[in-house]
Amino acid sequence: MPYTVLLRDVFGFDAFRPGQEDIVRAVTEGQNVLAIMPTGGGKSLCFQLPALMREGVTVVISPLIALMRDQVRALQAVGVSAGALTSGNTPEETDAVWEALEQGTLKLLYIAPERLAAGSSMGMLRRIGVSMIAVDEAHCVSQWGHDFRPDYLRIGELRQALGVPLAAFTATADEETQAEIINKLFDGIAPASFLHGFDRPNLHLAFAAKDQPRKQILKFASARHGQSGIVYCGTRAKTETLAQALREAGHSACHYHGGMDAEDRRIVETRFQREDGLIVVATVAFGMGVDKPDIRWVAHADLPKSIESYYQEIGRGGRDGAPAETLTLFGADDIRLRRSQIDEGVAPADRKMADHARLNALLGLAEALTCRRVTLLKYFGESGATCDNCDLCDSPPELFDGTQPVRMALSAILRTGEWFGTGHLIDVLRGNDTEKVRQRAHNELPTFGVGRAISKAQWQAIFRQMMGYDLIRPDPERHGGLRFTENARPLLKGEAEIQLRKDSINAAANESRPVVKSLVSEEDAPLLSALKAKRRALAEQEKVPAYIIFNDKTLIEMAERRPANLDEMASVGGVGAKKLESYGQAFLSVIIGVETPMHPARRKMAGRPGGDVFDQLVARQKELERGAFEAEKPLSCSTATLRNISKIRPKSLEQLGQITGMNPARTERFGAAFLEILQSA
């Protein structure tokens, strides 16, 4: 039966949407396919229609039960035999799926990737006659993507074991994510690829700096009263309080997050699908694959973690092609939170740097100078877009030549060795004579005080825009020290100029709202994040709660005091002898950036009076190892002997000679020098 007949008779469409027909043809022919299409572009049709054209069962691997149930319901409603095997099934639903499989009538079987971990799954899939695998939300296979699901990594093995073609679909995947999808799902052999644009011209894009954010969200929702909308929040608690505020303002609203009971989440999903004008206030746990076509607005009460996440989330609005509006609020606290989440993760340093670059790209969108749509699509490799449907096209911001202050900032970064964060750099630029500045002689730099005329808040806004331009990135290995990117070099050399937004700088100058108190200073926050990442890794390794390793108070003191050795580490509150021996070296290496191995015997003396004496004895022994004139036979004392000397503190050569290991030859060579050290101590 021709595609067009099935398209009309089964799915009720007179024509394909742009790009769909080529993908449908490739999938039907049995090619391996990677299709990247905008949210609302009709991805599901591109594997559902071929499933009807091909013999056997198409297995659809999808990440969310709610998404699978929605698609199964929709297929059954148009007469297609489809079913899902999920933990949310009733016994009757599961029996119906198995019966259809036994009779050979089922065309599409939906399963979650986690089911592939069950040993029985492979045998079942071989037995039912699978002819094709479709992977929805394929970016979940990638650790570069924004919804990594480790069970997706088994799909490549499944494709090989069954020997069938695979079609992978996603709405957002940059070049790194695409490369990892190809590597993990297709063994690095490029499939037929279809990139059908990321542009959603019906979505109005808008960002705003936070200024009483609850009022901002309530005002945005009130202007769209009675329309279905989603508000994304950064925390579970915020979803509940904001949903309550919306209800008190007369809206129909409910909250949704991963900590709710499964049944309560299912009730919210069902209400959202069926009720007009309902607002769901949710964490990112809500919405992947949401198929409600008439969501008229999407707001972010907090900054998302990347452009990919942002575009995936706003893409749930206006899937029917009619106009939909978006609003994303952002503030300095959001950026600090996102930075710390990256730094506290257990990913390797290069991946953390890449994640900081992704966050920079999102800041670049938030602080964009001109059309947001052009900026957004450029990130995904598209050019030539037109807009007239974003806040910056509606009301272009006033710009000014920011070359001079940006060069000042870059010079301060360069002259301090790319080792410091914005807090210290602003102190240098503003000429603040702090202890840290004096300690490092940064008050003697040519850049000291050159930016006095610019307030601290304004400098913070300038640094934020510099990050948006991706001129600088925090380096996790330098505890958040800002480092240049290649984009900064032409500015440093005087070969380029730069424009900044005046409204952001002015808003910072006039800002009077209270700043959220953080656990440590801005300068120490990246180190605290790194210490938490080490704690998390050790806790996972030992299968204990994180606080068992060290509590937050102890890590905060480490970040503030920055002990340089185990002796100093031992004086940190909460670091007892046992924990110092077990974990001290690991946390010290995070603080000072290098491994400093210590003999186990010396490690047991860390933080005790004898430790310093022991170190001096070791150093003096090394100097006298071959005698005063370096011409005698090598001689040395054991670690145990030196440790006993440092503990017993003999006062004469006779007492020294009585210590185990100090024979006459050792006493003669080292005795006088050792006693001199002991007397000084």
VEXNUSE-493621 format. One record per residue (C-alpha): z, y, x; residue in one letter. Coordinates in steps of 0.2 Angstrom, whole numbers, plus 5000, padded with zeros to 4 digits. Layout:
BEGIN
ZYXA...
END
This chain:
BEGIN
500050005000M499550175008P500950295013Y500550425001T500750304986V502450254991L502850434995L502450484977R502950324967D504550284976V505250444984F504450564972G503550684984F501750744983D501550775002A502450745018F503450885026R502850955043P502850815056G503450675045Q501750585043E501450555062D503250485064I503050375049V501450305056R502150275073A503650185066V502650085054T501550025068E503049955077G503150085091Q504750135099N505050315093V506250455097L506150595084A507050765085I506850855069M507851005062P509350965050T508550955032G506850905040G506750735031G507250615045K507850475034S506250465025L505450435042C506250265043F506550225025Q504650225020L504150125035P505449995030A504549965014L502849945023M503549815036R504049635033E505849585035G507449695036V507649865044T509449885051V510050065050V511450105062I512350265056S513950345061P514850385045L515250275030I515050425018A513350455025L512850265023M513450255005R512550415000D510850345007Q511150175000V511550254983R509950364984A508850214988L509550104975Q509250244962A507350244966V507250054965G507350014984V508449854989S509649935001A511449895005G512849935018A514149825026L515649945029T517549935028S517350055013G516449915002N517249834987T517149644987P515849654974E514749774984E514849655000T514449504989D512949594982A512249635000V512549455006W511649384991E510149504993A510049445012L510049265007E508649284994Q507649395007G507549544995T508549675005L507449795014K508749915022L510449865029L511650005035Y512949965047I514150065058A513950045077P515749985079E515149825069R514149775084L515749745094A516049595083A515449435090G514849365074S513649515071S512249465083M512149295075G512049375057M510649495063L509649355071R509749255055R509249385042I507549425050G507749595057V506049675060S506549855066M508149955071I508350135065A509650245074V510250395064D511150535074E510550465090A511350605100H513050505098C512350385112V512550525125S514050595133Q513050755136W512950765117G514250835105H514850675095D514950535108F515250365101R515450225114P514950095102D513150165102Y512950105120L512749925113R511249975103I510049955118G510749775121E510449735102L508649795103R508349685118Q509149535111A508149545094L506549595103G506149725089V505549905089P506850045088L506650215081A507950345085A508250515076F509350665079T509350845074A509950925091T509650855108A509350965124D508450895139E509950805146E510450725130T508650665127Q508550585144A510150495141E509550435124I507950365132I509050285146N510250205135K509250145120L507550125128F507950065146D507250225153G505450185146I504950335137A504550295118P503350395107A504250565106S504150685092F504950855094L504650945078H505551115080G507251165078F506851325068D507751345051R507051505045P507951505029N509651515038L510351685041H511251685057L512751805060A514251815073F515751925072A517251955084A518851905076K519852045068D521051975055Q520051815054P520751755038R520251915029K518551895036Q518251725029I519051765012L517851925011K516351815016F516751685003A517151814989S515351884992A514651714988R515851664974H515351504964G514251444978Q514551284988S515051315006G515951235021I517151325032V517451245049Y519151265058C519751215075G521351125069T521951015055R523351135051A522151285049K521051185036T522551165025E523151345026T521451425024L521051305009A522651365001Q522251545004A520451524996L521251434981R522451584979E520951704980A520151614965G519051494973H518851304971S519251244988A519951084997C520351035015H519650885025Y520150825042H520350655051G522150645049G522050625030M522050455021D520350365020A520550375001E520950565001D519450595012R518350495000R518950594985I518450754994V516750684999E516350634981T516950804974R515850894986F514350794981Q514650814963R515450984960E514551144960D515351294969G516651184979L517151254996I517751125009V518751185023V518651055037A518651005055T517050935063V517650765056A516750825040F514850835038G513850735050M512450675039G512950775023V511550765012D512050894999K510451004997P511151154990D512551215002I512251395002R513451455016W514251385031V515651485041A516551445057H518351515057A518451465076D517051455089L516251285090P516251195107K514351205111S512651265104I512251085099E513851075088S513551245081Y511751205076Y512151035069Q513551115058E512651265051I511151145048G512151075033R511751235024G510151265014G509351085016R508351125000D507451255010G508151394999A509051545008P510751505015A511951605026E513051575041T514551665049L515351625065T516951705071L517451705089F518851785100G519551775118A520851645112D519451525106D518551535123I520151495132R520451345121L518651285123R518851305142R520451215143S519851075132Q518451045145I519651065160D520850945152E519550805149G519350655161V517450685164A516950705182P516750875189A514850895187D514950855169R516350985166K515251115175M513851065163A515051085148D515551255154H513651305156A513451245137R514951355132L514151495142N512551465132A513551485115L514351645122L512651705126G512251675108L513851765102A513551915113E511651915111A510752085113L509252045102T508751925089C509951775088R508551655082R507551685097V509051665109T509451505099L507751425100L507451475118K509051365122Y508151215114F506451255124G505551345109E504751515111S503651625099G504951625085A505051765073T506551805063C507051965053D508451845046N509951875057C511352005059D510552075075L508852095067C509752175052D510652305063S510252305081P511752335093P511852485104E511552435122L511952525139F511552495157D512952375163G512152355181T513552445190Q515152365182P514252195183V513952215202R515752275205M516352115196A515152005206L515652095222S517452055218A517051875216I516051865232L517451955243R518851845236T517851685240G517451625222E519151555221W519951665207F519851685188G519651845178T521451895178G521651915197H519851985198L520252125186I521852165195D520752185211V519452285202L520852395193R521852415209G523352335203N524552305217D525252135212T526152015223E524751895222K523452035227V524552085242R524951905247Q523051875250R522752055257A521552085242H522152265242N521252295258E519552245251L518252375248P518152325229T520052355227F520252485213G518352525211V518452485192G520052585188R519152685175A518852525165I520252455155S520852275157K520252235139A518552305143Q518352215159W518752055149Q517352095138A516152125153I516651955160F516351875144R514551945143Q514251895161M514651715156M513551735141G512151785153Y512651625163D512951735179L514651655182I515451485178R517251425180P517351285193D518551145187P518851095205E519451275209R520551275194H519451395185G518951505200G517351595195L515751545204R514051625204F512451545197T510751575203E510551695189N511751815198A510851825215R509551955210P510852075203L511952055219L510452095230K509952245219G508352165213E508752165195A509752265181E510652215166I511052275149Q512652255140L513252275122R514152435119K515052375103D515852235112S516552345125I517152485113N517952355102A518952285117A519452465121A520152495103N520852325101E522652335096S523052165088R524352055096P523751935109V524251755106V525551705119K524951565130S526051435139L525551515156V524651665163S522851675162E522651645181E523751485180D522951405164A521551315172P522751225184L523851185170L522351105161S521951005177A523650945178L523650885160K521950795163A522850705178K524350665166R523150595153R522150485165A523850415172L524550385154A522950295149E522950185164Q524850145162E524650135143K526150255140V526250415130P525850565141A527650645141Y528250485150I527350535165I527950725165F528250835150N527351005147D528851105154K528651015171T526751035172L526951225168I528251245182E527051155194M525651265188A526651425191E527551375207R526051285215R527051175227P526151145244A526950985248N528050845241L529650935247D529251085237E528650965223M530350885223A531151045218S530151065202V531151025186G530850855179G530250785195V531550655200G531550535215A530650395206K529350505198K529050595214L528750435223E527650365208S526650525204Y527050665216G525550635227Q524350625213A524850795206F525050875223L523150825226S522650915210V523651075215I523051095233I521351015231G521450885244V522250715247E523750725259T524350555263P526150535267M527050385275H528050295261P529650315271A529450505273R528950505254R530650445250K531450585259M530450715250A531450865244G533050805254R533750905269P533250765281G531450775277G531050935287D532050865302V531050705301F529450805302D530050905317Q530550745326L528850665322V527950815329A529050825345R528850645348Q526950655347K527050795361E528150685372L527250525369E526550515387R527950615395G528250795398A526650795410F525650675400E525550555414A526750415409E526650255399K526450295380P528050275371L528650305353S529950275340C529750185323S529750275307T531350195302A532150245318T531650435316L532250425298R533950365303N534050495316I533650635303S535050555291K536450515304I536150675315R536950615331P537750755342K537550675359S536450565369L537750425368E537750435349Q535850445349L535750295360G536750185347Q535450215334I534450055331T532750065340G533350195353M533350095369N533750185386P531850225389A531650315372R533350405374T532850465391E531150525386R531550595368F533450625368G533650805374A532150865363A532850765348F534550835350L533851015351E533050995335I534650925327L535751065333Q534451195326S534551105309A
END
